[in-house]
Amino acid sequence: MLRFAFGILLVGSLAGSAAQAETVKNMLAAQLRTQGYTCDKALGARQDARLSKPDDEAWILRCSNATYRIRRAPDMAAKVVVIRQRHPAHGQQ
C-alpha cells in the first residue's frame, strides 16, 4: 500500500513538473512576442542557473525559428539576446 501511495505521489509531482515546464516556455514565448520577437513554436525552456540571480532570472528559450537568452526582472521589459537564428530550408516558406 505504501509503494502504491508513493507511486501516485511521484507521478503527480512529475506531471506537475511537466505542466510547469509547459507553462514557463509558453509564458516566455508570449513575452517575447509582445516585445516584437518571433517565436513560431516554443519547443523548450530552461533556466540559466549561472546567470540567474534573485529578482533577475535568466532563461534559454528554444523556439522552432530561433533560440533566445531572456533576462527577466520584475516590472521591466525582458532583455533578449538572439543566440541562434534558424532559417527555413531553401525554397520553403
Secondary structure, 3 states (H helix, E strand, C coil): CHHHHHHHHHHHHHHHHHHHHHHHHHHHHHHHHHCCCCCCCEEEEEECCCCCECCEEEEEEEECCEEEEEEECCCCCCEEEEEEECCCCCCCC
